[in-house]
């Protein structure tokens, strides 16, 4: 990808070249990109880093790498730079390590997403009871899920709870519908029910 932003001094420079610049020059470039893309400069930078980090595209993990990954995951527990530390030892990117760690030893749901294990759910519910809606801290407590995944899990559970009627609510609904003087479902006055 060739970038042509004359106003910032980055004329005909590839995105790979951007990462060789000083940090403040990178920031200047990515902030300029936010004018054309409805994202923060941090989001743009992270996406570009992920796309153009050569350690991020090394292919499938070998069985040996997966074993080492699991071992290192157990050793490095509460570090903010956990994925970067493991990635450095494996010669992989932090993003690649994070993605692979969430896949190790787990099955997939029908939608192709990683299913939550019983242990993850227990840690999630315990953290949720203590921390409320601080999903960054909840994610750290779960250890294998991102804050976004924790938010999605909480939303899914809330939706499921809202969709379920109690036994007495079901009985009330059946009674109300039984007493409705209609012949077809589309004739029911749902506001009145």
N, C-alpha and C positions, 0 to 999 in steps of 0.2 A: 504494500500500500504506500503510495507516494503522497506526501502531504505538501500542499502549496499554500502557505499562509504568509504572504509577503509582509503583512503588517506586523507580524511578530518576529520576523527575521528567520523563519524556518522554511525558506523557499526550496522546493524540490528535495525534501529530506524524507527518508523513509522512517516509519515508526520505529524500526529497530535502532536507527541512529538516535532517536529521541532518548533512548535509555542510556546512551553513552554520555549525555549532557549532565551538567551539574544539576543538583536537586532543584534549585530555585529556577533554573531555565526550564526544567521539565514542568514544574508547577505553572509557570507562565504559559507554556504551550497548552497544557490541558485546560487551564482556565479559559484560554482563547477558544478552545473547542466547545466549551459549554454554550457559546453564543449561537452555535448552529445545531446543537444537540440538546434536547431537554433533559439533561442529566447533570449531576454535580461533577466537578473536576476529579474528585476521588473515585467516583464510579467509572468514569471514562479511563482513568489511569489504571485501575484494577483490571478492567476488561482488556485493555491493551497489554498489560503485563501478562495476563493469562494467555492471550493469543500469541504473543511473540516471545515468551519465555521458552528457550530451547529445551530446558529441563522438563517442561510441561508436556512435551510431545514425544516421549521416549517409547511409546507403545505399551503393550500389556505388561503387567508385573509378573515376574517369574515366581514360581513356588517358593524359592529361596528368599526373594525380596518380600513376599507376603509374610513368611515366617519371621524375618528380621523386623518387619513393620509391626507385627503384633507384639514382639518382644520389646521393641523400643517404646511402643504405645504404653505398655505396662510400666516401664521404667520412668518415663517422663510424664508426670501426671498433671500438675497444676501450673504449667507455664503458659504465659500469654503467647510465647513464640514456639509452642510445642510442635506445630506442623513444620515450621521453618527448621527447627533443630533436627527433627527426624528426616526431613527432606535433604538437609545437608549431608547427613550420614549415609543416605541412600543414593545421593546424586540425582534427586528428583525435586520438583518444585513443591512448595508448601501447599498450593492448591491441589496438586495431584495427590499428595499424601492425604490431605483432608478428605478428598473424594473417595479414595481407596479405603481409608479407615472406616468410613460409614458403610462400605459394602462388605467388609470382611466378616464372614460367618453369619450372614443374614439372608433370609429369603426375600423374595419380591412379592408385592401385592399384585392384584389383578391388573392394576393400571401401570405396572412396571416400576413402581416406586418401592423403596426399601421398607419392609414391614417393621414396625416397632416391636422389639422383643419385650417380654414380660418384665425383665430387669430394667430396661429403659423406661417403660411406663411407670414402674414403681418409683424410680429416681425422679421422673418428670412430675408425678403427682406429689411426691414429698417436697420437691423444690417449689412447686406451684403453691402448696399450702403455706410454705415459709416465706416465699418471695413475692407472691401475688403475680403481677404482670411484668416483672423485670426479666424479660426473655433472654437477655444477654447472660445474666447470672444463672437463670434456669438452664440455659444451654451448657454453661460451664459445669453445672451440677450433674447434668445428664452425661456429659462427656463425649458423646458420640453423635450429637445432633447440633445443627446450626441454630442460631436464634430464629431464623426464618422458619425452619422446620418445627420448632417449638410453638411459634405463633400459629402455624397452620394446624398443628395438632390440637391446640387449645380451641381454635375456631371450629374445627371438625367436631370436637366433643361437645361444645356449646350448641352447635346445630343439631347434633344427635339428641341431646337432652331436650331441646325445645320441640323436636318432632315427636317425642314419645309422650303419650298421654298416660296418666295414672289410671288405675282400674276404675276409680269413681268417676273420672272425667269421661272414660269410655262409656260407662253405664249411663251417664247423663246425656251424652251425645246420642246414644241409641234411643233413649226415651224421647228426646226432642224430635229426632227424625221419625220415629214411629208415630208421633202425634201430628206430624205435618200432613195436611190434606193435599198431597200431590201424587201424581202418577209416574213422573219422570224425575230423574236426578237434577236436570237443568231447571226444574220448576221450584226447587228449594230456595227459600229466602235465607241465605247464609248469614246475612247481617242479623236477622231475627233469631237465628239459632245461636 
